[in-house]
Amino acid sequence: MNILFATSHFGFLRNFEFAIRALASRGHRFRLVADRGDSLGGSRTVETLCADFPVLISVGPAPRIKDSPWQPLGSALRLTLDYWRYLHPRYAASPKLTARAASQAPGVAALLARVPVLGSRPGLDALGRVVRGVERTLPIAPEVLRFLGAERPDLVLVTPLLYFGSQQGEYVRGARRLGIRCVLCVGSWDHLTTKGLIHAVPDRVIVWNDAQREELRTIHGIDPARVAVTGAQAYDHWFGTTPSVSRETFCEKTQLRPDRPYLLYLCSSPFITPHEVGFVERWIAGIRASRVPELREAGILVRPHPQNVEQWARVDLSRFGNASVVPRGGANPVDREARAEYFDSMFHSAAVVGVNTSGLIESGIVGRMVFTVLDDEFSSTQEGTLHFRHLQSVNGGLLHVARTLPEHYAQLGDLLTGRTAIDDRARRFVEAFIRPRGIDVPAAEVFADAIEAEGSLGGVTPLGDSALAPLWRAVLSPLAAATQAAARRRREATRRRKIEQTFRDKDAAEQAR
């Protein structure tokens, strides 16, 4: 089977590396394409895959559709719908998510949402149906149709598809026009609830667990019959990993005392914790002021998030004693060495602490007890996000949650002094959320089975334009041209600002010398 896997950037393939390997090992061919470059190590993932399967896996550029005449208008319509979804009552406690969506939507979307009656839930639902209908009449990007026609895949996979205003829906629409089956591979635990909507419905959607299947039904309107639950193939490698060095050696490398247990603090993404240093320093200060010697003297290892490392560049934790930041420049665990270091940090720790990050899930897989405190500073990105609630509730929940820092310190102190026994909360969560098909069943193999099953169904009936599409296009053509011109002006203005900033930075550097 020839499979085309289209992604926004190759960094997303970190979550599918083992699934791709499973399918390639069964003899299936892959063509991997991305819309833009990647700065998070995704290229290393692709290079390794191509090196290991040189005949079966190849890489190429995706068609450039940003400048296609109708795409700016299509993006504007999708961004409008993506914003209006956050005005639903389920997001009433999510002001930061709503504000992010609003910042990317056209101004008219916010204006309509404030109009009496129209801005009510029934009014927005009705408006949404109109906007959705119009968006679906727009022409499919001809670049995508030509690309799919030249590649001639048996199956098209897309990820993430759900980002705000995503143009990846053109792959879904193009595949359906040409009679090719298409599968959305949901890459992460938060994509269905913190990003945009699924604007073009694929033939199959692959998710990790039943919680995500329910989100597809209630939020995205996807029939559960279209959904395959495979488990989290992104984390298969942690189940069989063993430490690369002893605890003593690891403590020596990270400048921690080997005669004391250490707590691992896993930092979160820029959206979740834009200013995390202050909180972490406050957290450590409270630990050092504890009356419990085991907690007061515990080591502290802070691991920056790979997308949020700048704020840690000059942070010195030495004043707290037995505390360090490693790796200082952050590291995305996409290769063997980075994964080994990350695993060792979790495995050798006494417990793991964080605000809201997938690292908490990975720590649970490794078998560590996972703690968090519901700090006011992050209320909108902890309980204000639907995916965080999974960590609290699925199969009893993964997290040991504290409402205040004193309560949190008491939890950690009880663990380090042995007053709290290590429980099986992490295992129960992992069984339901990460490996619902069986704790010993690799999700990548289940994923591969699902892809093979979809491919065995053959093509689909090609879907042409609706009868009203030509009329809508004639009416919308001037608006499409105006939207395209405005998009070009914005890109040019952005380009000029970047050039000007480059010169300013250069001048500042010369003056500093």
PyMOL commands that set and color helices and strands:
alter all, ss='L'
color gray80, all
select helices_A, chain A and resi 10-25+42-52+71-85+89-91+95-104+107-114+121-137+142-151+169-178+191-194+210-218+224-226+233-240+247-253+276-288+293-296+310-312+318-320+336-347+358-366+376-381+386-396+405-416+425-433+443-455+469-512
alter helices_A, ss='H'
color red, helices_A
select strands_A, chain A and resi 2-7+29-34+57-61+155-159+181-185+204-207+227-229+262-266+299-303+323-325+351-354+370-373+399-402
alter strands_A, ss='S'
color yellow, strands_A
deselect
rebuild
show_as cartoon
